[in-house]
Amino acid sequence: MAGIEHRQVDNDEAGMRLDRWFKVHYPGLGFGQLQKLLRSGQVRVDGGRVKSDTRIQPGQVVRVPPMEVDAKVKSGPIAGRDLRHSPDGELLSRMLLHEDDKVIVLNKPAGIAVQGGSGVNRHIDQMLEAWTSQKGEKPRLVHRLDRDTSGVLVVARTRGAAQKLTAAFRERDTKKTYWSLVMGVPKKREDKISTWLVKEQTPDGDRMRIAKHGEDGADHAVSFYRIIEQAAQNFAWLEMEPYTGRTHQLRVHAAHIGHPILGDPKYFDADVNWNFPGGVQNKLHLHARQIDIPHPSGGRLKITAPLPPHMVQTWNLFGFDLSAAEGDDD
C-alpha cells in the first residue's frame, strides 16, 4: 500500500469527472470506497473538498490517500504496444498512415465497418481496443466513413485531442477530398450540389432520399465536384468535397445528378442488361482520398490515402493518370 500521493491532472483530462479520473488511474477502487474517501475529506483537489461529479482541470492536484489498490500506471508509453501484435492490432498497423501522441490516421479498407451495428461482427471501433494506452485510454473515433467507402479515417489518441478534432469537424474547419468513379459524364466540369436529405428505414438499412425544404427530418446537404478524367462518355473520375457531412451524402448527390457512383449497392440502379466492364469489380468506387485538419497541438495535418486495390485495378484498366489530379500529394 502506497503513502499519500499528489497527482497533477493532465492536459488531456480537462473536464473529466473525478470519479472517472479515479476509474482510469485506480481501476481497482470501487465507487463505494471512493465515496467514503470523499466524504471523509481524504481525497481533495487543490486542497479543497470535492464530490465524485466534480469536473477537474489541467494543472489541478488530486490528493490520493493510502489505499489498498495500486495505480494502474504511474507513467508509460502512449500506446499499449503489447497488444500491437494481436490480430486486431496487426490489422490496424497495416492501415496506419500517420501516428503521433495525439492523432492516428488510418486508411480504412472497403468492407470494414467503422462502428458496430446489425450484422456487424468486426469493426474499427472494436479493433481500437488493441491500442488502448497504458493509462487505460482507448483511441476515440471523431468521424465516420460508410462501410463500403475506403480511405482516410482520423482517430484521436486522447480525450483532449478528441474534443479538438470533433470541434474541427463540427465547425467545418476541415477539408475532405474524395475520389469516385461515376456512370456517364456530368455536363458541367465542376459544380455545386445543394439539396435537402431525409433518412428513411428500408429492409436494407438506412437510405437517404432527396427531400423538400421544410420536410420533417430533412437536413441541408452541400457537395462540390470536379471532373479529373473521363473514359469516353461512359465513366468519369470525380474529385468530390462534402461541405456538410450527411449520411451517404456524396453517394446520393451523385445519383441525384444522374451519375451514380459505380458499384454503389444502395444508389446505383443499373439496367438489368448492363454489365460491369471486364476487369472492373462490383464494389463501391468511392475513396476518402485526403483530409486537411487542424492538429490538436497546433498547425495542420494533411494526409493522403492510396487507392484501394479494386479502384487501382479500374484506374489501370481505364488508363487514368494519377498526376492528372492537380494539387494532389502523390
Backbone torsions as a table, in degrees:
resi	resn	phi	psi	omega
1	MET	NA	126.1	-178.3
2	ALA	-79.8	164.8	176.4
3	GLY	-82.3	-165.8	179.3
4	ILE	-65.2	134.3	176.4
5	GLU	-117.3	150.7	171.5
6	HIS	-124.0	109.4	-173.6
7	ARG	-112.7	131.5	-179.4
8	GLN	-85.8	139.2	179.9
9	VAL	-73.0	131.2	-179.8
10	ASP	-76.2	162.0	178.4
11	ASN	-60.1	-35.9	-177.3
12	ASP	-79.7	2.7	179.0
13	GLU	-106.8	14.4	-179.5
14	ALA	-57.6	127.9	176.9
15	GLY	79.9	2.7	-179.7
16	MET	-72.3	140.1	174.2
17	ARG	-66.6	146.4	-177.4
18	LEU	-62.5	-39.9	179.5
19	ASP	-65.0	-33.5	176.4
20	ARG	-68.5	-39.4	178.1
21	TRP	-59.4	-43.2	178.2
22	PHE	-67.8	-35.4	179.3
23	LYS	-63.3	-37.1	179.2
24	VAL	-70.5	-46.7	-172.9
25	HIS	-88.3	-26.7	-178.6
26	TYR	-135.0	70.0	-174.6
27	PRO	-62.3	-18.9	179.5
28	GLY	-82.0	-7.5	-178.4
29	LEU	-85.2	119.6	-179.9
30	GLY	-72.7	158.7	-179.3
31	PHE	-63.5	-39.1	179.4
32	GLY	-63.9	-39.9	177.8
33	GLN	-63.6	-42.3	179.8
34	LEU	-63.2	-42.9	179.8
35	GLN	-60.0	-39.5	179.2
36	LYS	-64.7	-41.2	178.9
37	LEU	-66.6	-36.1	178.7
38	LEU	-69.6	-44.5	-178.5
39	ARG	-63.1	-34.9	-179.2
40	SER	-84.5	-2.7	177.7
41	GLY	78.2	13.0	-179.9
42	GLN	-76.3	-28.3	172.9
43	VAL	-100.0	125.6	-179.9
44	ARG	-136.4	158.2	174.5
45	VAL	-122.6	121.8	-175.3
46	ASP	51.5	36.3	175.6
47	GLY	83.9	-5.8	-177.0
48	GLY	-106.2	155.3	176.9
49	ARG	-69.4	146.6	-177.0
50	VAL	-141.9	170.4	176.8
51	LYS	-115.3	169.0	-176.9
52	SER	-63.0	-28.8	-178.1
53	ASP	-93.8	9.4	176.8
54	THR	-61.7	134.6	177.6
55	ARG	-90.5	124.2	-177.8
56	ILE	-96.8	159.1	-176.0
57	GLN	-129.6	154.6	180.0
58	PRO	-54.8	138.4	178.3
59	GLY	92.2	-19.4	176.3
60	GLN	-68.7	154.5	-177.1
61	VAL	-114.8	126.1	179.4
62	VAL	-98.2	124.6	174.9
63	ARG	-84.5	119.4	-179.5
64	VAL	-112.8	113.5	-178.0
65	PRO	-75.0	169.8	174.8
66	PRO	-58.3	133.3	-178.8
67	MET	-137.4	164.1	179.6
68	GLU	-84.0	4.6	178.3
69	VAL	-119.8	145.5	178.6
70	ASP	-95.2	158.2	175.5
71	ALA	-65.0	146.2	178.0
72	LYS	-62.6	-40.4	178.5
73	VAL	-162.2	141.5	175.3
74	LYS	-85.7	-42.9	178.1
75	SER	-159.8	169.1	-180.0
76	GLY	166.0	176.7	-179.1
77	PRO	-64.3	158.5	-173.9
78	ILE	-73.0	-21.6	-176.6
79	ALA	-121.6	148.7	177.4
80	GLY	-77.4	78.7	-172.2
81	ARG	-62.1	-24.0	-179.7
82	ASP	-66.1	-19.7	-179.9
83	LEU	-97.1	-3.7	-177.3
84	ARG	-63.1	-23.0	-176.3
85	HIS	-97.2	9.7	171.8
86	SER	-74.6	163.7	179.6
87	PRO	-55.2	-42.9	178.9
88	ASP	-67.2	-42.0	179.4
89	GLY	-63.3	-39.3	179.0
90	GLU	-65.6	-41.7	179.9
91	LEU	-65.4	-43.3	177.0
92	LEU	-60.9	-39.1	-179.9
93	SER	-61.8	-35.6	178.9
94	ARG	-71.3	-23.1	178.3
95	MET	-85.6	-13.7	-167.4
96	LEU	-64.9	126.9	174.7
97	LEU	-107.2	-33.5	-176.3
98	HIS	-155.5	144.6	178.0
99	GLU	-151.9	129.5	169.6
100	ASP	-142.4	-167.3	-174.3
101	ASP	-76.7	-4.3	179.9
102	LYS	-120.4	-32.7	-168.7
103	VAL	-132.5	141.2	170.3
104	ILE	-120.2	136.3	174.5
105	VAL	-124.4	126.5	-178.2
106	LEU	-111.5	155.1	168.9
107	ASN	-104.1	92.4	-174.8
108	LYS	-69.5	128.2	176.4
109	PRO	-71.0	152.8	172.4
110	ALA	-64.6	141.6	176.5
111	GLY	97.6	-10.4	178.1
112	ILE	-104.7	126.0	-179.9
113	ALA	-73.4	150.6	176.8
114	VAL	-80.5	-39.4	178.4
115	GLN	-130.4	167.1	-179.3
116	GLY	-73.1	165.7	179.5
117	GLY	175.7	-170.6	-179.4
118	SER	-60.5	125.2	177.8
119	GLY	76.4	7.9	-179.6
120	VAL	-102.4	117.5	-179.3
121	ASN	-100.4	-25.4	-177.9
122	ARG	-140.0	131.4	-177.5
123	HIS	-149.2	164.8	-175.1
124	ILE	-59.6	-44.6	-177.8
125	ASP	-58.2	-38.9	177.6
126	GLN	-68.3	-42.9	-179.1
127	MET	-61.7	-31.6	-176.6
128	LEU	-64.4	-14.2	173.5
129	GLU	-56.6	-31.6	-178.5
130	ALA	-67.2	-18.5	-179.8
131	TRP	-108.9	23.5	175.0
132	THR	-61.3	134.3	-178.5
133	SER	-73.1	167.8	-180.0
134	GLN	-71.7	-8.3	171.7
135	LYS	-88.8	3.5	178.9
136	GLY	83.9	17.1	-176.3
137	GLU	-101.3	116.3	178.9
138	LYS	-85.2	138.2	175.8
139	PRO	-56.0	146.2	-172.8
140	ARG	-114.6	136.5	172.5
141	LEU	-69.6	141.8	177.6
142	VAL	-123.4	-7.7	172.0
143	HIS	-158.1	-178.6	-173.0
144	ARG	-131.3	159.2	166.5
145	LEU	-130.5	147.1	174.9
146	ASP	-61.1	155.1	-178.6
147	ARG	-55.1	-42.2	-175.8
148	ASP	-87.6	-2.7	178.3
149	THR	-92.7	135.0	177.7
150	SER	-99.9	169.9	168.9
151	GLY	118.4	-159.6	-168.4
152	VAL	-63.2	122.6	176.1
153	LEU	-129.3	119.4	-177.6
154	VAL	-93.2	133.8	-179.4
155	VAL	-129.0	136.0	178.7
156	ALA	-86.3	134.1	178.4
157	ARG	-75.2	-34.7	-174.5
158	THR	-128.8	168.1	179.5
159	ARG	-62.1	-45.3	-179.6
160	GLY	-63.5	-40.7	178.3
161	ALA	-64.4	-37.9	179.5
162	ALA	-61.8	-41.0	179.9
163	GLN	-62.3	-43.6	-178.1
164	LYS	-70.8	-41.4	179.9
165	LEU	-68.0	-40.9	177.6
166	THR	-61.4	-40.7	178.1
167	ALA	-63.2	-38.1	179.9
168	ALA	-63.6	-40.2	176.8
169	PHE	-68.3	-43.1	-178.2
170	ARG	-63.9	-38.9	-178.4
171	GLU	-88.1	3.4	178.4
172	ARG	59.7	36.7	175.3
173	ASP	-93.5	37.9	179.5
174	THR	-133.8	154.1	173.2
175	LYS	-123.0	115.6	-179.7
176	LYS	-110.2	126.7	-179.5
177	THR	-117.5	128.0	179.2
178	TYR	-116.1	151.9	170.4
179	TRP	-113.6	138.7	178.3
180	SER	-142.4	161.5	172.2
181	LEU	-119.5	121.6	-176.2
182	VAL	-115.7	158.4	175.3
183	MET	-71.3	133.4	178.1
184	GLY	71.4	-174.6	-178.3
185	VAL	-128.4	120.0	178.1
186	PRO	-57.6	146.8	-179.0
187	LYS	-65.0	-39.4	179.5
188	LYS	-90.3	135.6	-179.4
189	ARG	-65.5	-31.8	174.3
190	GLU	-149.8	151.4	-175.2
191	ASP	-165.3	168.0	174.4
192	LYS	-109.1	136.2	176.9
193	ILE	-114.3	121.9	-178.0
194	SER	-129.9	117.5	-179.3
195	THR	-143.4	176.8	168.3
196	TRP	-109.8	138.3	-178.0
197	LEU	-123.1	144.3	175.5
198	VAL	-132.2	143.6	-178.1
199	LYS	-91.0	136.1	177.9
200	GLU	-127.2	146.8	175.3
201	GLN	-86.6	130.7	176.8
202	THR	-130.6	167.2	177.3
203	PRO	-58.5	-23.8	179.9
204	ASP	-97.1	15.8	179.7
205	GLY	101.2	-171.9	-178.0
206	ASP	-63.5	141.4	177.0
207	ARG	-141.0	139.2	179.5
208	MET	-97.1	146.0	174.3
209	ARG	-135.0	155.5	176.6
210	ILE	-67.6	133.0	-177.2
211	ALA	-124.3	171.3	176.1
212	LYS	-91.2	151.4	176.0
213	HIS	-59.3	128.3	-179.9
214	GLY	94.3	-9.0	178.2
215	GLU	-66.3	141.6	-176.3
216	ASP	-57.8	125.3	177.1
217	GLY	84.1	0.8	-177.2
218	ALA	-81.2	138.5	177.4
219	ASP	-119.0	144.8	178.2
220	HIS	-73.8	138.1	-180.0
221	ALA	-135.0	131.5	-178.7
222	VAL	-129.1	129.5	177.4
223	SER	-132.7	156.4	174.5
224	PHE	-125.1	149.5	175.2
225	TYR	-143.9	159.9	167.9
226	ARG	-146.1	147.6	178.5
227	ILE	-82.6	127.4	175.6
228	ILE	-92.9	-51.8	176.9
229	GLU	-147.7	167.1	176.7
230	GLN	-142.3	155.6	175.6
231	ALA	-108.2	97.1	-172.7
232	ALA	51.0	-134.8	175.3
233	GLN	-106.0	15.7	-173.3
234	ASN	-91.2	-39.0	-176.2
235	PHE	-143.3	154.1	176.5
236	ALA	-136.0	137.2	174.2
237	TRP	-90.9	115.1	-178.0
238	LEU	-108.5	142.8	164.0
239	GLU	-97.6	125.8	-175.6
240	MET	-124.9	142.6	177.8
241	GLU	-130.8	118.7	175.6
242	PRO	-85.0	121.4	176.4
243	TYR	-78.4	-40.8	172.4
244	THR	-99.6	174.1	-175.6
245	GLY	-127.6	56.2	-179.2
246	ARG	-81.3	157.3	177.2
247	THR	-56.5	130.3	176.6
248	HIS	57.3	21.1	-169.8
249	GLN	-54.2	-52.8	-177.6
250	LEU	-64.8	-36.2	-178.2
251	ARG	-66.0	-45.9	-179.0
252	VAL	-74.1	-31.7	177.2
253	HIS	-67.8	-40.4	177.3
254	ALA	-61.8	-43.7	178.4
255	ALA	-65.4	-35.9	-177.6
256	HIS	-62.3	-36.1	-179.9
257	ILE	-87.5	7.9	175.5
258	GLY	86.9	14.5	-178.6
259	HIS	-135.0	72.8	-177.1
260	PRO	-63.9	154.4	179.6
261	ILE	-74.2	133.0	-177.1
262	LEU	-58.7	132.2	175.9
263	GLY	80.1	9.7	-179.9
264	ASP	-73.6	117.0	-176.0
265	PRO	-70.6	-16.4	-177.8
266	LYS	-104.3	-35.4	-170.0
267	TYR	-120.3	4.7	178.3
268	PHE	-106.4	98.4	-178.9
269	ASP	-103.2	82.6	-178.3
270	ALA	-72.8	148.2	175.1
271	ASP	-59.1	147.5	-176.5
272	VAL	-59.9	-25.3	-179.5
273	ASN	-90.2	-1.3	-176.5
274	TRP	-86.5	135.6	177.9
275	ASN	-122.4	147.2	175.6
276	PHE	-64.3	139.6	177.0
277	PRO	-57.3	147.7	178.3
278	GLY	-55.8	131.2	179.7
279	GLY	91.7	-7.9	178.3
280	VAL	-101.7	123.3	-177.8
281	GLN	-82.0	146.1	178.3
282	ASN	-80.9	70.9	176.7
283	LYS	-133.8	155.7	-179.8
284	LEU	-61.3	123.7	179.7
285	HIS	-97.1	65.4	177.4
286	LEU	-137.0	126.2	-172.0
287	HIS	-136.6	125.9	175.0
288	ALA	-74.7	94.6	-169.2
289	ARG	-74.9	-43.0	-172.4
290	GLN	-151.3	149.9	172.6
291	ILE	-135.1	142.3	176.5
292	ASP	-126.2	112.9	-170.8
293	ILE	-141.6	146.8	176.2
294	PRO	-62.7	134.4	176.3
295	HIS	-81.4	139.4	-179.0
296	PRO	-56.5	-25.4	-179.2
297	SER	-93.5	0.7	-178.8
298	GLY	115.6	157.1	-176.5
299	GLY	74.1	-167.9	-179.3
300	ARG	-128.0	152.5	179.4
301	LEU	-114.2	123.7	179.9
302	LYS	-123.1	114.9	-174.3
303	ILE	-126.7	136.6	178.4
304	THR	-116.9	137.5	-179.8
305	ALA	-109.6	131.1	176.5
306	PRO	-64.4	154.7	-179.2
307	LEU	-64.1	149.6	175.6
308	PRO	-72.4	161.0	-175.7
309	PRO	-54.2	-40.9	-176.5
310	HIS	-68.5	-29.9	177.9
311	MET	-80.5	-34.1	173.9
312	VAL	-58.7	-43.5	179.9
313	GLN	-60.3	-44.2	-179.8
314	THR	-68.1	-43.7	179.3
315	TRP	-59.7	-41.6	178.3
316	ASN	-65.7	-40.7	-179.4
317	LEU	-61.5	-41.7	-178.3
318	PHE	-87.1	-4.6	179.2
319	GLY	70.4	28.3	177.8
320	PHE	-69.2	141.8	-177.5
321	ASP	-104.5	116.0	-177.7
322	LEU	-61.1	-27.4	179.4
323	SER	-70.8	-9.7	178.9
324	ALA	-70.0	-19.8	178.6
325	ALA	-81.6	84.3	-176.5
326	GLU	-59.3	137.5	178.8
327	GLY	87.6	-8.4	177.6
328	ASP	-74.9	156.6	-173.0
329	ASP	-86.1	-2.3	-179.2
330	ASP	-69.4	NA	NA
